[in-house]
Amino acid sequence: MPDGNDDNVVKPSPEAADAIVSARHARATSEAALPLAEQLRDRVRSVLAANHFAELMERTLREAAMRRAKGLGAV
Amino acid sequence: MLLAAEHLPEWAAALGVPVWLGGLAFVLWLWLGGKVVLTTDRDRALADHRASCDTELAAVRSEADSKVGHTTRALERLQDRIDHLVVDRDAWREAHREEVRARQAAERAAAALMETGQISLALLAALKDALAGRPEAG
């Protein structure tokens, strides 16, 4: 139900109202960018972990192949 | 009455009233008459004084009412200004609170981006090592 005394309500200054709007816009923008940045960080981190895992796997396989070659040669 | 008073000694002598009693009555008459005159003058002066006091009191009261009205209006203006200031202060406080939240979110996003950059550098270094070592390995 609308209040008939809206004219008597003290309103803040235009500068303060603009500051509130600007701050809320900045907050919305920052909070929208935050999950994107965190998602990007997680993906890059997972890529680095996958690369590290691939290197380890490659090194392990290479070592196994060398040991197998040596073993076969010894036999 | 004065004419009657002029003949009082003769009437007193005719009636056989002693002189001292007549003199005493005359003195009493003078005293009572003076007292009546003085009382009348005093009442009139008192009434005049009271009227002037009432007039002055009314003027002072009117001036005081005017000052009270002026002070009341000044107080109302001050109250309005205080209300505006309080609302404005609350609005700026709310804006500051929103800015703090925005800055905190931006700082977290910046931290995530910096960590992303560091991980990317490490990934590029690993890629560089892999590219540099692959011909030798091949």
Backbone of each chain as ProteinMPNN parsed JSONL, in Angstrom:
{"seq_chain_A": "MPDGNDDNVVKPSPEAADAIVSARHARATSEAALPLAEQLRDRVRSVLAANHFAELMERTLREAAMRRAKGLGAV", "coords_chain_A": {"N_chain_A": [[0.851, -1.196, 0.0], [0.739, 2.108, -0.994], [2.448, 4.803, 0.548], [1.179, 7.858, 1.67], [2.793, 9.917, 2.475], [5.135, 10.38, 1.048], [6.45, 12.623, 0.19], [7.406, 13.732, 2.481], [9.45, 12.136, 3.25], [12.837, 11.982, 3.977], [15.342, 12.289, 1.652], [18.479, 10.998, 0.425], [21.393, 12.878, -0.685], [21.97, 13.701, -4.168], [24.583, 13.059, -4.935], [25.353, 11.124, -3.054], [23.462, 9.153, -3.628], [24.201, 8.539, -6.268], [26.744, 7.565, -5.736], [26.136, 5.266, -4.311], [24.817, 3.754, -6.294], [26.884, 3.501, -8.16], [28.779, 2.095, -6.635], [27.403, -0.261, -6.122], [27.178, -1.234, -8.723], [29.866, -1.641, -9.313], [30.416, -3.592, -7.431], [28.753, -5.678, -8.326], [29.91, -6.184, -10.804], [32.51, -7.002, -10.071], [31.942, -9.236, -8.516], [30.824, -10.812, -10.454], [32.959, -11.228, -12.131], [34.682, -12.632, -10.553], [34.083, -15.549, -10.236], [34.69, -16.329, -12.846], [37.43, -15.773, -13.065], [38.39, -17.494, -11.093], [37.635, -19.913, -12.21], [39.149, -19.925, -14.537], [41.721, -20.015, -13.391], [41.609, -22.539, -12.149], [41.382, -24.2, -14.357], [43.774, -23.735, -15.774], [45.518, -24.594, -13.845], [44.823, -27.282, -13.738], [45.63, -28.031, -16.278], [48.405, -27.667, -16.058], [48.914, -29.58, -14.115], [48.169, -31.853, -15.531], [50.084, -31.796, -17.539], [52.376, -32.114, -16.054], [51.868, -34.634, -15.033], [51.89, -36.055, -17.455], [54.563, -35.771, -18.214], [55.819, -37.125, -16.14], [54.748, -39.632, -16.591], [55.761, -40.159, -19.144], [58.479, -40.167, -18.643], [58.647, -42.297, -16.921], [57.763, -44.409, -18.51], [59.762, -44.336, -20.408], [61.969, -44.981, -18.891], [61.246, -47.548, -18.116], [61.246, -48.808, -20.588], [63.958, -48.613, -21.228], [65.048, -50.151, -19.181], [63.928, -52.566, -19.786], [65.039, -53.026, -22.253], [67.721, -53.25, -21.554], [67.555, -55.492, -19.933], [66.688, -57.439, -21.683], [68.864, -57.437, -23.358], [70.805, -58.391, -21.65], [69.928, -60.929, -21.215]], "CA_chain_A": [[0.0, 0.0, 0.0], [1.632, 3.258, -1.07], [2.362, 5.757, 1.638], [0.859, 9.188, 1.169], [3.752, 10.9, 2.967], [6.418, 10.193, 0.374], [7.133, 13.903, 0.069], [8.034, 14.059, 3.751], [10.595, 11.261, 3.49], [14.1, 12.652, 3.678], [16.114, 11.502, 0.692], [19.901, 11.378, 0.427], [21.81, 13.798, -1.734], [22.212, 13.007, -5.447], [25.946, 12.504, -4.969], [25.358, 9.881, -2.284], [22.694, 8.153, -4.377], [25.052, 8.104, -7.38], [27.836, 6.753, -5.185], [25.584, 3.936, -3.993], [24.577, 3.041, -7.555], [28.188, 3.159, -8.735], [29.411, 1.056, -5.82], [26.689, -1.52, -6.351], [27.557, -1.712, -10.052], [31.227, -2.177, -9.206], [30.354, -4.851, -6.687], [28.174, -6.705, -9.197], [30.912, -6.532, -11.822], [33.597, -7.756, -9.443], [31.462, -10.555, -8.112], [30.6, -11.6, -11.667], [34.264, -11.603, -12.701], [35.401, -13.515, -9.625], [34.02, -16.974, -10.591], [35.389, -16.565, -14.112], [38.863, -15.818, -12.786], [38.68, -18.735, -10.366], [37.496, -21.024, -13.15], [40.34, -19.898, -15.395], [42.845, -20.498, -12.583], [41.487, -23.985, -11.944], [41.657, -24.902, -15.621], [45.214, -23.679, -16.044], [46.164, -25.468, -12.858], [44.605, -28.668, -14.148], [46.488, -28.262, -17.449], [49.756, -27.839, -15.549], [48.983, -30.888, -13.457], [48.14, -32.882, -16.575], [51.393, -31.786, -18.21], [53.325, -32.736, -15.127], [51.567, -36.071, -15.018], [52.341, -36.625, -18.729], [56.023, -35.866, -18.17], [56.167, -38.251, -15.264], [54.386, -40.88, -17.266], [56.691, -40.376, -20.248], [59.774, -40.534, -18.058], [58.517, -43.65, -16.361], [57.709, -45.364, -19.62], [61.082, -44.388, -21.041], [62.833, -45.738, -17.974], [60.854, -48.952, -18.21], [61.708, -49.341, -21.875], [65.398, -48.782, -21.155], [65.354, -51.292, -18.329], [63.545, -53.789, -20.495], [66.038, -53.264, -23.299], [68.922, -53.764, -20.896], [67.27, -56.842, -19.478], [66.659, -58.314, -22.852], [70.23, -57.548, -23.845], [71.556, -59.221, -20.731], [69.519, -62.324, -21.433]], "C_chain_A": [[0.883, 1.24, 0.0], [1.374, 4.218, 0.074], [2.12, 7.153, 1.072], [1.847, 10.253, 1.582], [5.117, 10.734, 2.322], [7.189, 11.507, 0.273], [7.879, 14.261, 1.345], [9.245, 13.19, 4.059], [11.864, 11.985, 3.069], [14.928, 11.749, 2.773], [17.576, 11.933, 0.738], [20.218, 12.294, -0.738], [22.048, 13.036, -3.029], [23.594, 12.389, -5.519], [25.999, 11.17, -4.227], [24.593, 8.787, -3.019], [23.508, 7.636, -5.563], [26.192, 7.219, -6.893], [27.348, 5.347, -4.849], [25.386, 3.124, -5.266], [25.899, 2.589, -8.16], [28.853, 2.027, -7.963], [28.705, -0.281, -6.02], [27.025, -2.104, -7.723], [28.956, -2.325, -10.009], [31.231, -3.507, -8.47], [29.8, -5.973, -7.552], [29.183, -7.15, -10.246], [32.017, -7.395, -11.229], [33.141, -9.159, -9.069], [31.119, -11.419, -9.316], [31.921, -12.071, -12.261], [34.993, -12.615, -11.828], [35.273, -14.992, -9.986], [34.714, -17.281, -11.913], [36.898, -16.668, -13.885], [39.225, -17.105, -12.06], [38.578, -19.949, -11.287], [38.708, -21.098, -14.079], [41.558, -20.432, -14.644], [42.784, -22.017, -12.407], [41.807, -24.749, -13.229], [43.15, -24.892, -15.939], [45.967, -24.584, -15.084], [45.992, -26.929, -13.243], [45.447, -29.007, -15.381], [47.918, -28.492, -16.997], [49.913, -29.198, -14.874], [48.97, -32.004, -14.487], [49.476, -32.961, -17.299], [52.442, -32.456, -17.343], [53.114, -34.243, -15.071], [52.043, -36.739, -16.307], [53.858, -36.758, -18.752], [56.471, -37.04, -17.31], [55.883, -39.584, -15.939], [55.367, -41.2, -18.394], [58.053, -40.846, -19.727], [59.733, -41.965, -17.509], [58.508, -44.705, -17.47], [59.075, -45.501, -20.299], [62.053, -45.21, -20.185], [62.518, -47.23, -18.052], [61.339, -49.579, -19.504], [63.217, -49.589, -21.854], [65.771, -50.004, -20.32], [65.017, -52.607, -19.031], [64.545, -54.131, -21.602], [67.323, -53.824, -22.692], [68.718, -55.209, -20.462], [67.256, -57.832, -20.619], [68.058, -58.527, -23.396], [71.056, -58.471, -22.962], [71.212, -60.692, -20.908], [70.101, -62.816, -22.731]], "O_chain_A": [[1.698, 1.41, 0.906], [0.239, 4.416, 0.506], [2.775, 7.572, 0.117], [1.767, 11.384, 1.102], [6.143, 10.925, 2.975], [8.42, 11.516, 0.271], [8.863, 15.001, 1.31], [9.984, 13.46, 5.006], [11.959, 12.525, 1.967], [15.178, 10.588, 3.096], [17.883, 13.084, 1.048], [19.414, 12.462, -1.655], [22.305, 11.832, -2.99], [23.767, 11.315, -6.097], [26.605, 10.209, -4.7], [25.017, 7.632, -3.037], [23.51, 6.436, -5.838], [26.561, 6.246, -7.552], [28.054, 4.364, -5.072], [25.741, 1.947, -5.318], [26.031, 1.452, -8.614], [29.42, 1.11, -8.557], [29.358, -1.323, -6.079], [27.143, -3.32, -7.872], [29.202, -3.384, -10.587], [31.956, -4.432, -8.837], [30.312, -7.093, -7.522], [29.3, -8.338, -10.544], [32.412, -8.4, -11.819], [33.856, -10.139, -9.276], [31.122, -12.645, -9.209], [32.007, -13.163, -12.821], [35.831, -13.371, -12.319], [36.303, -15.664, -10.042], [35.265, -18.368, -12.087], [37.559, -17.542, -14.445], [40.238, -17.735, -12.365], [39.348, -20.9, -11.156], [39.222, -22.178, -14.37], [42.338, -21.21, -15.194], [43.805, -22.696, -12.51], [42.426, -25.812, -13.191], [43.719, -25.914, -16.323], [46.928, -25.254, -15.463], [46.917, -27.725, -13.09], [45.924, -30.134, -15.517], [48.583, -29.405, -17.487], [50.926, -29.876, -15.047], [49.682, -32.996, -14.335], [49.947, -34.048, -17.634], [53.268, -33.241, -17.809], [54.069, -35.019, -15.064], [52.544, -37.863, -16.27], [54.385, -37.751, -19.255], [57.348, -37.822, -17.675], [56.671, -40.527, -15.865], [55.758, -42.352, -18.583], [58.679, -41.759, -20.265], [60.693, -42.724, -17.639], [59.158, -45.745, -17.37], [59.492, -46.587, -20.703], [62.838, -46.012, -20.691], [63.421, -48.066, -18.054], [61.786, -50.726, -19.525], [63.708, -50.594, -22.367], [66.66, -50.779, -20.673], [65.716, -53.61, -18.89], [64.86, -55.292, -21.865], [67.934, -54.744, -23.235], [69.61, -56.044, -20.612], [67.771, -58.944, -20.499], [68.413, -59.62, -23.835], [71.893, -59.232, -23.446], [72.061, -61.574, -20.775], [69.881, -63.966, -23.11]]}, "seq_chain_B": "MLLAAEHLPEWAAALGVPVWLGGLAFVLWLWLGGKVVLTTDRDRALADHRASCDTELAAVRSEADSKVGHTTRALERLQDRIDHLVVDRDAWREAHREEVRARQAAERAAAALMETGQISLALLAALKDALAGRPEAG", "coords_chain_B": {"N_chain_B": [[-19.488, 72.819, 51.178], [-17.209, 73.837, 52.277], [-18.156, 76.332, 52.895], [-19.996, 75.642, 54.809], [-18.22, 74.736, 56.702], [-17.011, 77.1, 57.432], [-18.818, 78.261, 59.086], [-18.924, 76.613, 61.216], [-17.573, 77.111, 63.771], [-19.228, 79.098, 64.857], [-21.679, 77.797, 65.025], [-20.965, 75.826, 66.813], [-20.401, 77.39, 69.07], [-22.927, 78.374, 69.562], [-24.271, 76.052, 70.212], [-22.973, 75.417, 72.496], [-20.691, 73.906, 72.564], [-17.531, 72.981, 73.728], [-14.469, 74.788, 73.068], [-12.142, 73.378, 72.742], [-13.126, 70.909, 72.045], [-14.315, 71.44, 69.65], [-12.077, 72.247, 68.2], [-10.698, 69.86, 68.235], [-12.49, 68.289, 66.781], [-12.305, 69.622, 64.364], [-9.633, 69.192, 63.688], [-9.708, 66.437, 63.496], [-11.441, 66.269, 61.338], [-9.919, 67.458, 59.348], [-7.824, 65.643, 59.234], [-9.07, 63.204, 58.56], [-10.168, 63.948, 56.112], [-7.849, 64.541, 54.613], [-6.757, 62.048, 54.674], [-8.599, 60.603, 53.153], [-8.284, 61.898, 50.683], [-5.606, 61.321, 50.151], [-5.733, 58.552, 50.014], [-7.362, 58.213, 47.786], [-5.78, 59.391, 45.789], [-3.628, 57.658, 45.91], [-4.822, 55.236, 45.178], [-5.522, 55.875, 42.554], [-3.008, 56.335, 41.45], [-1.979, 53.835, 41.817], [-3.644, 52.358, 40.151], [-2.991, 53.5, 37.684], [-0.304, 52.778, 37.547], [-0.575, 50.041, 37.541], [-1.901, 49.682, 35.124], [0.048, 50.602, 33.348], [1.992, 48.715, 33.881], [0.649, 46.424, 33.021], [0.465, 46.982, 30.287], [3.171, 47.077, 29.616], [3.868, 44.498, 30.308], [2.337, 43.052, 28.506], [3.579, 43.847, 26.148], [6.154, 42.81, 26.523], [5.504, 40.14, 26.708], [4.504, 39.694, 24.152], [6.796, 40.182, 22.656], [8.386, 38.118, 23.636], [6.883, 35.922, 22.792], [7.21, 36.237, 20.06], [9.959, 35.843, 19.851], [10.079, 33.216, 20.734], [8.654, 31.939, 18.699], [10.344, 32.484, 16.534], [12.662, 31.168, 17.372], [11.678, 28.587, 17.502], [11.139, 28.095, 14.807], [13.739, 28.248, 13.821], [14.849, 26.06, 15.146], [13.36, 24.028, 13.974], [14.294, 24.213, 11.354], [16.956, 23.526, 11.803], [16.572, 20.917, 12.708], [15.575, 19.748, 10.376], [17.832, 19.987, 8.757], [19.588, 18.362, 10.189], [18.286, 15.923, 9.937], [18.526, 15.534, 7.16], [21.3, 15.378, 7.006], [21.802, 13.086, 8.49], [20.519, 11.121, 6.965], [22.002, 11.4, 4.642], [24.528, 10.711, 5.579], [24.078, 8.001, 6.235], [23.591, 7.065, 3.669], [26.073, 7.507, 2.392], [27.573, 5.826, 3.976], [26.472, 3.362, 3.322], [27.216, 3.308, 0.625], [29.988, 3.228, 0.928], [30.222, 0.753, 2.183], [29.36, -0.943, 0.129], [31.369, -0.413, -1.714], [33.565, -1.456, -0.38], [32.926, -4.176, -0.372], [32.939, -4.624, -3.133], [35.624, -4.098, -3.658], [36.839, -6.127, -2.204], [35.914, -8.389, -3.601], [37.082, -7.827, -6.062], [39.759, -7.946, -5.354], [40.002, -10.632, -4.695], [39.487, -11.749, -7.213], [41.633, -10.662, -8.609], [43.744, -11.903, -7.29], [43.256, -14.543, -8.031], [43.685, -14.307, -10.778], [46.393, -13.582, -10.808], [47.522, -15.868, -9.751], [46.802, -17.573, -11.779], [48.364, -16.499, -13.806], [50.939, -17.072, -12.844], [50.884, -19.86, -12.831], [50.558, -20.262, -15.535], [52.989, -19.285, -16.47], [54.677, -21.201, -15.398], [53.722, -23.373, -16.815], [54.37, -22.596, -19.413], [57.155, -22.582, -19.177], [57.594, -25.293, -18.768], [56.684, -26.217, -21.2], [58.538, -25.02, -22.859], [60.881, -26.291, -22.028], [60.203, -28.853, -22.797], [60.021, -28.567, -25.553], [62.626, -27.84, -26.086], [64.011, -30.065, -25.273], [63.05, -32.139, -26.756], [64.17, -32.578, -29.444], [66.676, -33.547, -28.734], [65.921, -35.759, -27.288], [64.638, -37.112, -29.34]], "CA_chain_B": [[-18.995, 72.174, 52.388], [-16.296, 74.786, 52.911], [-18.982, 77.378, 53.479], [-20.52, 75.105, 56.062], [-17.119, 74.652, 57.658], [-16.695, 78.433, 57.963], [-19.762, 78.603, 60.166], [-18.906, 75.602, 62.279], [-17.291, 77.644, 65.112], [-20.382, 79.837, 65.379], [-22.68, 76.808, 65.438], [-20.464, 75.159, 68.012], [-20.573, 78.301, 70.197], [-24.356, 78.427, 69.853], [-24.656, 74.793, 70.839], [-22.268, 75.285, 73.757], [-19.619, 72.908, 72.472], [-16.268, 73.601, 74.115], [-13.564, 75.138, 71.966], [-11.15, 72.295, 72.494], [-13.785, 69.804, 71.328], [-14.46, 71.868, 68.249], [-10.75, 72.151, 67.555], [-10.377, 68.445, 68.016], [-13.301, 67.809, 65.649], [-11.749, 70.202, 63.139], [-8.387, 68.466, 63.36], [-10.106, 65.107, 62.998], [-12.007, 66.427, 59.992], [-8.801, 67.655, 58.416], [-7.029, 64.402, 59.116], [-9.833, 62.219, 57.779], [-10.26, 64.41, 54.712], [-6.543, 64.301, 53.974], [-6.56, 60.616, 54.462], [-9.42, 60.195, 51.995], [-7.654, 62.408, 49.458], [-4.379, 60.552, 49.898], [-6.102, 57.198, 49.581], [-7.843, 58.294, 46.401], [-4.625, 59.596, 44.902], [-2.805, 56.44, 45.876], [-5.507, 54.233, 44.349], [-5.412, 56.266, 41.146], [-1.633, 56.088, 41.016], [-1.794, 52.379, 41.722], [-4.323, 51.884, 38.939], [-2.173, 53.897, 36.532], [0.894, 51.943, 37.525], [-0.973, 48.693, 37.131], [-2.182, 49.712, 33.679], [1.318, 50.669, 32.61], [2.639, 47.405, 34.025], [-0.027, 45.486, 32.13], [0.87, 47.284, 28.919], [4.563, 46.641, 29.434], [3.887, 43.037, 30.363], [1.814, 42.56, 27.228], [4.611, 44.055, 25.128], [7.228, 41.84, 26.767], [4.996, 38.82, 26.368], [4.443, 39.619, 22.689], [8.166, 40.033, 22.159], [8.841, 36.769, 23.99], [6.225, 34.983, 21.877], [7.867, 36.367, 18.76], [11.261, 35.174, 19.935], [9.845, 31.771, 20.814], [8.312, 31.481, 17.353], [11.551, 32.525, 15.713], [13.553, 30.089, 17.812], [11.078, 27.314, 17.104], [11.386, 27.897, 13.376], [15.166, 27.947, 13.648], [15.054, 24.676, 15.584], [12.81, 23.128, 12.948], [15.236, 24.183, 10.228], [18.115, 22.728, 12.221], [16.172, 19.511, 12.73], [15.538, 19.289, 8.991], [19.209, 19.814, 8.284], [20.153, 17.186, 10.852], [17.692, 14.738, 9.299], [19.173, 15.357, 5.862], [22.68, 14.941, 7.22], [21.8, 11.692, 8.945], [20.201, 10.283, 5.803], [23.152, 11.456, 3.733], [25.601, 9.912, 6.188], [23.739, 6.592, 6.056], [23.77, 6.73, 2.253], [27.514, 7.392, 2.124], [28.052, 4.613, 4.658], [26.062, 2.23, 2.488], [28.083, 3.326, -0.559], [31.315, 2.756, 1.339], [30.128, -0.689, 2.419], [29.319, -1.601, -1.177], [32.698, -0.303, -2.32], [34.454, -2.41, 0.289], [32.612, -5.513, -0.893], [33.429, -4.669, -4.513], [37.087, -4.179, -3.638], [37.21, -7.468, -1.752], [35.703, -9.317, -4.718], [38.094, -7.536, -7.074], [41.045, -8.453, -4.858], [39.999, -12.098, -4.865], [39.615, -12.03, -8.641], [43.006, -10.349, -8.995], [44.591, -12.965, -6.756], [43.067, -15.711, -8.899], [44.351, -14.039, -12.063], [47.839, -13.642, -10.604], [47.875, -17.282, -9.632], [46.693, -18.104, -13.132], [49.552, -16.077, -14.554], [52.099, -17.831, -12.381], [50.754, -21.241, -13.339], [50.797, -20.203, -16.977], [54.434, -19.174, -16.655], [55.251, -22.529, -15.146], [53.336, -24.223, -17.944], [55.184, -22.194, -20.566], [58.514, -23.066, -18.939], [57.593, -26.734, -19.033], [56.563, -26.402, -22.652], [59.818, -24.643, -23.441], [61.805, -27.387, -21.758], [59.825, -30.001, -23.62], [60.399, -28.285, -26.946], [64.083, -27.833, -26.181], [64.564, -31.391, -25.031], [62.49, -33.156, -27.65], [65.093, -33.006, -30.509], [67.734, -34.39, -28.176], [65.33, -37.052, -26.993], [64.383, -37.8, -30.594]], "C_chain_B": [[-18.025, 73.101, 53.126], [-17.065, 75.922, 53.577], [-19.578, 76.927, 54.818], [-19.441, 75.042, 57.118], [-16.773, 76.016, 58.245], [-17.595, 78.795, 59.165], [-19.776, 77.612, 61.305], [-18.583, 76.181, 63.654], [-18.478, 78.382, 65.704], [-21.445, 78.867, 65.872], [-22.245, 76.108, 66.719], [-20.65, 76.05, 69.245], [-22.045, 78.377, 70.591], [-24.832, 77.175, 70.568], [-23.948, 74.565, 72.168], [-21.201, 74.214, 73.745], [-18.318, 73.577, 72.868], [-15.364, 73.821, 72.919], [-12.602, 73.993, 71.667], [-11.77, 71.142, 71.743], [-14.007, 70.163, 69.862], [-13.141, 71.782, 67.496], [-10.382, 70.715, 67.264], [-11.168, 67.88, 66.828], [-12.767, 68.344, 64.328], [-10.479, 69.479, 62.709], [-8.707, 67.078, 62.818], [-10.66, 65.187, 61.583], [-10.905, 66.615, 58.952], [-8.033, 66.344, 58.177], [-7.747, 63.368, 58.26], [-9.94, 62.633, 56.316], [-8.963, 64.202, 53.976], [-6.31, 62.842, 53.701], [-7.355, 60.114, 53.267], [-8.772, 60.641, 50.696], [-6.418, 61.605, 49.121], [-4.705, 59.145, 49.403], [-6.575, 57.197, 48.13], [-6.685, 58.477, 45.429], [-3.788, 58.329, 44.785], [-3.476, 55.352, 45.021], [-5.383, 54.559, 42.869], [-4.004, 55.994, 40.613], [-1.381, 54.591, 40.857], [-2.456, 51.824, 40.461], [-3.528, 52.254, 37.692], [-0.939, 53.017, 36.4], [0.567, 50.531, 37.051], [-1.247, 48.637, 35.624], [-0.888, 49.761, 32.88], [2.064, 49.345, 32.702], [1.998, 46.371, 33.105], [0.388, 45.707, 30.689], [2.285, 46.79, 28.649], [4.673, 45.122, 29.418], [3.372, 42.433, 29.052], [2.859, 42.713, 26.128], [5.732, 43.038, 25.279], [6.782, 40.441, 26.375], [4.918, 38.635, 24.844], [5.829, 39.428, 22.098], [8.701, 38.636, 22.449], [8.196, 35.722, 23.079], [6.867, 35.03, 20.506], [9.212, 35.658, 18.756], [11.102, 33.663, 19.993], [9.502, 31.211, 19.443], [9.529, 31.438, 16.445], [12.498, 31.391, 16.073], [13.001, 28.725, 17.418], [11.303, 27.038, 15.628], [12.853, 27.568, 13.109], [15.473, 26.506, 14.056], [14.508, 23.687, 14.56], [13.728, 23.052, 11.741], [16.465, 23.356, 10.569], [17.785, 21.239, 12.23], [16.104, 18.944, 11.315], [16.944, 19.05, 8.451], [19.854, 18.581, 8.898], [19.594, 15.912, 10.226], [18.342, 14.465, 7.948], [20.597, 14.834, 6.029], [22.737, 13.478, 7.644], [21.508, 10.754, 7.776], [21.375, 10.248, 4.84], [24.307, 10.617, 4.276], [25.322, 8.419, 6.011], [23.947, 6.163, 4.606], [25.251, 6.58, 1.916], [28.089, 6.153, 2.792], [27.702, 3.372, 3.848], [26.93, 2.158, 1.238], [29.476, 2.808, -0.21], [31.307, 1.247, 1.561], [30.118, -1.455, 1.096], [30.686, -1.546, -1.86], [33.672, -1.272, -1.677], [34.198, -3.823, -0.23], [33.123, -5.661, -2.327], [34.94, -4.817, -4.538], [37.541, -5.561, -3.182], [37.029, -8.487, -2.873], [36.748, -9.099, -5.792], [39.455, -8.049, -6.629], [41.113, -9.974, -4.995], [40.16, -12.471, -6.333], [41.038, -11.747, -9.116], [43.967, -11.418, -8.497], [44.477, -14.22, -7.629], [43.768, -15.513, -10.238], [45.871, -14.092, -11.914], [48.303, -15.092, -10.472], [47.792, -17.96, -10.992], [47.924, -17.746, -13.951], [50.781, -16.853, -14.134], [52.055, -19.276, -12.883], [51.008, -21.281, -14.837], [52.281, -20.087, -17.267], [55.107, -20.525, -16.433], [54.933, -23.483, -16.297], [54.147, -23.887, -19.182], [56.628, -22.66, -20.406], [58.611, -24.561, -19.221], [57.496, -27.013, -20.52], [57.874, -26.076, -23.353], [60.852, -25.744, -23.235], [61.5, -28.595, -22.631], [60.235, -29.79, -25.068], [61.919, -28.29, -27.106], [64.649, -29.238, -26.038], [64.082, -32.428, -26.016], [63.455, -33.544, -28.778], [66.198, -33.897, -29.954], [67.195, -35.777, -27.885], [65.061, -37.817, -28.262], [65.693, -38.265, -31.186]], "O_chain_B": [[-17.99, 73.168, 54.355], [-16.701, 76.409, 54.648], [-19.657, 77.679, 55.789], [-19.707, 75.267, 58.298], [-16.31, 76.115, 59.381], [-17.203, 79.506, 60.091], [-20.55, 77.753, 62.252], [-19.231, 75.805, 64.631], [-18.72, 78.309, 66.909], [-22.034, 79.041, 66.938], [-23.062, 75.834, 67.598], [-21.005, 75.568, 70.321], [-22.383, 78.436, 71.773], [-25.702, 77.241, 71.436], [-24.279, 73.626, 72.892], [-20.843, 73.674, 74.792], [-18.027, 74.666, 72.374], [-15.473, 73.142, 71.898], [-12.296, 73.687, 70.515], [-11.122, 70.475, 70.937], [-13.904, 69.323, 68.968], [-13.07, 71.327, 66.355], [-9.836, 70.387, 66.21], [-10.65, 67.13, 66.001], [-12.765, 67.649, 63.312], [-10.277, 69.193, 61.529], [-8.106, 66.6, 61.857], [-10.405, 64.324, 60.742], [-10.931, 66.043, 57.862], [-7.659, 66.015, 57.051], [-7.162, 62.743, 57.375], [-9.822, 61.811, 55.407], [-8.962, 63.736, 52.836], [-5.759, 62.444, 52.675], [-6.867, 59.311, 52.471], [-8.709, 59.884, 49.728], [-6.193, 61.246, 47.965], [-4.051, 58.617, 48.504], [-6.238, 56.306, 47.351], [-6.612, 57.819, 44.392], [-3.305, 57.979, 43.708], [-2.819, 54.648, 44.254], [-5.172, 53.678, 42.035], [-3.822, 55.5, 39.5], [-0.698, 54.136, 39.938], [-1.914, 50.944, 39.793], [-3.396, 51.455, 36.765], [-0.576, 52.574, 35.31], [1.308, 49.917, 36.284], [-0.878, 47.679, 34.944], [-0.734, 49.065, 31.876], [2.688, 48.902, 31.737], [2.684, 45.555, 32.49], [0.634, 44.753, 29.951], [2.569, 46.178, 27.618], [5.438, 44.535, 28.652], [3.903, 41.437, 28.56], [3.015, 41.833, 25.281], [6.206, 42.471, 24.294], [7.541, 39.661, 25.801], [5.224, 37.564, 24.32], [6.029, 38.636, 21.176], [9.385, 38.04, 21.617], [8.846, 34.77, 22.647], [7.05, 33.998, 19.86], [9.566, 34.967, 17.8], [11.875, 32.92, 19.389], [9.987, 30.147, 19.058], [9.725, 30.488, 15.687], [13.065, 30.736, 15.198], [13.751, 27.822, 17.047], [11.615, 25.915, 15.232], [13.168, 26.717, 12.276], [16.254, 25.818, 13.4], [15.11, 22.644, 14.307], [13.927, 21.981, 11.166], [16.959, 22.586, 9.746], [18.594, 20.407, 11.82], [16.518, 17.81, 11.071], [17.212, 18.051, 7.782], [20.574, 17.844, 8.224], [20.323, 14.944, 10.009], [18.67, 13.324, 7.622], [21.04, 13.958, 5.287], [23.611, 12.728, 7.209], [22.164, 9.725, 7.615], [21.706, 9.198, 4.289], [24.978, 9.905, 3.528], [26.227, 7.656, 5.675], [24.413, 5.056, 4.335], [25.641, 5.633, 1.233], [28.982, 5.504, 2.248], [28.511, 2.456, 3.703], [27.337, 1.071, 0.831], [30.068, 2.039, -0.969], [32.247, 0.547, 1.186], [30.781, -2.483, 0.958], [31.108, -2.508, -2.502], [34.518, -1.848, -2.362], [35.136, -4.575, -0.494], [33.673, -6.701, -2.691], [35.48, -5.573, -5.346], [38.511, -6.105, -3.709], [37.885, -9.349, -3.077], [37.251, -10.059, -6.376], [40.227, -8.54, -7.453], [42.148, -10.531, -5.363], [40.889, -13.408, -6.66], [41.588, -12.495, -9.925], [44.901, -11.795, -9.205], [45.477, -14.873, -7.926], [44.375, -16.443, -10.769], [46.562, -14.593, -12.801], [49.338, -15.483, -11.012], [48.612, -18.819, -11.318], [48.459, -18.572, -14.691], [51.583, -17.252, -14.979], [53.069, -19.832, -13.304], [51.605, -22.229, -15.346], [52.784, -20.713, -18.2], [55.991, -20.929, -17.189], [55.769, -24.292, -16.699], [54.567, -24.781, -19.918], [57.257, -23.084, -21.376], [59.572, -25.034, -19.827], [58.139, -27.925, -21.039], [58.275, -26.748, -24.303], [61.604, -26.086, -24.149], [62.4, -29.268, -23.135], [60.731, -30.703, -25.728], [62.435, -28.698, -28.146], [65.677, -29.552, -26.638], [64.666, -33.509, -26.1], [63.57, -34.734, -29.07], [66.613, -34.866, -30.59], [67.827, -36.799, -28.152], [65.227, -39.037, -28.294], [65.704, -38.874, -32.256]]}, "name": "protein", "num_of_chains": 2, "seq": "MPDGNDDNVVKPSPEAADAIVSARHARATSEAALPLAEQLRDRVRSVLAANHFAELMERTLREAAMRRAKGLGAVMLLAAEHLPEWAAALGVPVWLGGLAFVLWLWLGGKVVLTTDRDRALADHRASCDTELAAVRSEADSKVGHTTRALERLQDRIDHLVVDRDAWREAHREEVRARQAAERAAAALMETGQISLALLAALKDALAGRPEAG"}
